[in-house]
């Protein structure tokens, strides 16, 4: 918020200020303090009575929560996990109810104020809470950020189903569901992300081969559209909105509540790590394992070999089971071309596997790398072009590009994706290329972004698609049209119908 944009007497003194309305002349929030500041040299903060008299003050409707504009809060909501771009809002809504989101969006529409939901995800420690976008996707410069942590209720867990508000994290839902013998079918690798945030982009994890994205496990959503309406949408009611918001990048509406499918929880997880020095053998075995459905979860990654002379490929397969009925290990690796001597097995509880990334995150935080800039990029490649792309990518990438991070690389079937906004390569089998770099201090981030753009352009040339979280610079209107292809008309129509003022989630840049 710019102090110069406000009439002098509406500038707050101190941080404990209340937003009372919108100055329609200065296009700024008008605020008042709860009482005068009597410290030496301070001015008493007063309501903007002159603006109100001149009919320039649009009073804020009653809220159950609060709308704040102190400098510390605005700064925290101005950045994100990527630490590459900033877009500070002018105010932050801490909703006390779902109704607050609808009320605020309706007000914002009338005054053409941009709005975006911000998951502020993390482990719960205030210093670690931030948007987990990587390139400003949840940013709303000059507008209002909605802190979804104000919507953090698990409303109900019943057999095969959970109803949660958008600010609930997958960690919270996992533990609550496990307590009743259930589990979300597709979990993100890092569980401390908000449900609403991952559903807005798709939500990917190791269960993708069986269940698709997290959005493919959604039965219904409650959505606040860009007109301020609160609408319940599903495959049978308000289907156009349902399909527009799941994986839609927050363009047609803000998800405030979701009904999700659950599956029966198993007690234990047998984890296999299979290693390959040959890319062709790795690709063939990954496809073979997926099509045979040999594992319940199947991912993989790429890292430098021990000698530092090339790359090594790993399959990570997981079989869940109950009691002492452990799966046959020899059968799980039969007929594969991995380096047999390096194969490892780990037997752990299902919950331990679900939370496996927490220890790695703790290491990164302790090393000071968690808060460094991170030029992440996530792509989906058609299987027929994957080897070509991967050979070119690994020739381009260096150990410094990864830093302390990793490159996820594993297959999926495209026919498991049912939501139109999550576009996929036009083949039955695709591969996920997920560059999760944690560069060391001093890294050239501008060069990394140029590298991301080069890899993205090559992937598109080969028939690939992107995941919305990626740090890809200079994405144009033509790039978005090419990305959505024949579905572009649906994207435009949904925006016009459900967000006619164009105020929702500008950080995605889809309609800019």
C-alpha positions, 0 to 999 in steps of 0.5 A, a space after each residue: 500500500 502506498 502512503 502517498 496514494 491515501 489522504 493524509 489523515 487515513 494513513 495509519 500510525 502503527 500496525 494495528 489498523 482496520 481497513 474500513 473501505 476502498 478509496 474510489 478516487 485514490 484507488 487505495 484502502 482507507 484505514 483507521 486505527 483503533 485509537 490514537 497513538 500518543 507516542 512523541 511525534 505521532 499523529 492521531 489516525 482518523 477515518 477518511 472523513 473527507 473522502 467519505 463526505 465526497 462519496 469517494 469511500 466505499 465502505 467495506 461490508 461486514 466480515 467475520 474475519 479481518 482485512 489487514 494492511 500492515 507492512 509485515 503481512 503485506 511483505 510476507 504475502 508478496 513473495 512465494 516459495 520460488 523467491 524469484 518474483 515479488 508481487 505485494 498485495 495492498 491488503 490481506 483477508 484473513 477469512 473467518 468464514 467461507 462467506 467472507 471470501 464471497 463478500 470480499 470477492 463481490 466487493 472487489 468485483 465492483 471496484 475492479 480489485 484483483 484477488 487471489 487465494 494464497 495457501 500459506 502452506 508449511 509445517 505450521 511454524 509462522 516463519 515457514 509459511 508461504 505460498 508454494 507457487 514457484 513463479 508468482 502464480 498466487 501473487 496479486 500485486 496491488 490487490 487482495 490476497 486471501 489467506 486460506 489458513 483461515 479456512 482450515 476445518 476438516 468438516 467430515 470424514 466418512 467411509 470413502 469420503 472427506 469434506 474439507 475447507 480449502 486451507 486444510 493441508 494434505 498432512 492434516 487430512 492424511 492424519 485425520 483420515 488414517 485415524 479412521 482407516 482411510 487415506 487420500 488416494 493420491 498424495 503430493 510428495 510434500 504433504 504440508 500443502 493446502 488442499 485448495 492450492 493443489 486442486 487449483 493446479 492439479 495435484 500430482 504425486 506417486 499415485 498418479 498412475 492409478 488415480 490421476 491428479 488429485 483433482 481426479 479424486 474430487 467429487 464436488 467443490 464449493 467455489 466463489 466465482 469472480 462475481 462473488 457467488 458461492 456455488 456448489 459444483 460437481 460432475 452432475 451440477 454446475 459441471 462447467 464450473 466444476 471442470 473450469 476450477 479443477 486444475 484451472 489455475 484459479 481463473 474461474 473461481 476460488 475453491 473454498 471447500 472440497 469433497 474428496 474420495 478416500 481409499 482404505 488405508 494399508 498398514 505398511 509400505 515396502 519401498 524398492 529402489 532400482 537403479 539404472 545406468 542406461 536410459 533406454 533400459 530405464 525407460 523400458 522398465 518404467 513403462 513395463 512396471 506401470 503397464 503391469 501395475 506391479 506397484 501401488 505407487 511408482 515414481 523415479 528420479 535422476 541424479 549424478 552417478 558416484 563418479 560424477 561423470 554422468 547420470 543415474 536413473 532410479 525407479 522407486 516402487 511401493 507396495 502397500 500391505 497389511 499385517 505380516 503378508 509382505 509381498 514377494 520381493 523376488 517377484 517384484 524385480 523379476 525380468 528387469 534390467 536394473 543393476 541388481 547389486 544396487 537394489 534396496 528394499 525398505 519396509 516401513 509404515 504407510 504413514 512413514 512413507 507418506 511423510 518421507 519428504 519431511 526429513 529431506 525438507 528439514 535438511 534443506 532448512 537447516 542448510 539454509 537452502 529452503 529459502 533460496 531462490 528455486 527455478 523449478 520446472 515441471 513438464 509432461 512429455 509424450 513417451 515417444 519423444 521422452 528419450 530424445 528430450 531426456 538426452 538433450 536435457 541431461 547434456 544441458 544440465 549440470 550438478 550446479 543446476 540441481 544443487 541439493 535438489 533432484 530431478 523427478 522422472 517417471 511415467 503415467 497413463 494419460 487416460 487417467 486424467 479426467 479434468 479438461 484443464 489438466 492438458 496432457 500429451 496426445 499419447 497413451 503414455 507420458 513421462 513427468 519431468 520435474 526439475 526440483 532444484 535447490 541451488 546453492 548461494 551465488 547461483 545464476 538464477 537468470 541463466 537458470 530461467 533461460 535454461 527453463 525456457 529453452 527446455 520448455 520450448 523444446 518440450 512443446 516442440 516434441 508435443 509436451 505440456 507444462 504443469 502450472 507451478 513452473 518457473 518459465 519466463 516470458 510465457 506469452 498469450 500465444 504460448 497459453 493458446 498452444 498449451 491448451 490447444 483445442 480447449 482454449 475456447 473453453 478456457 476463455 468462455 469460462 473466464 468470461 462467464 465466471 470472472 467477467 471483471 477479470 479480477 481472479 488470480 492474475 499471477 498465472 498470466 493466462 489471460 494477460 
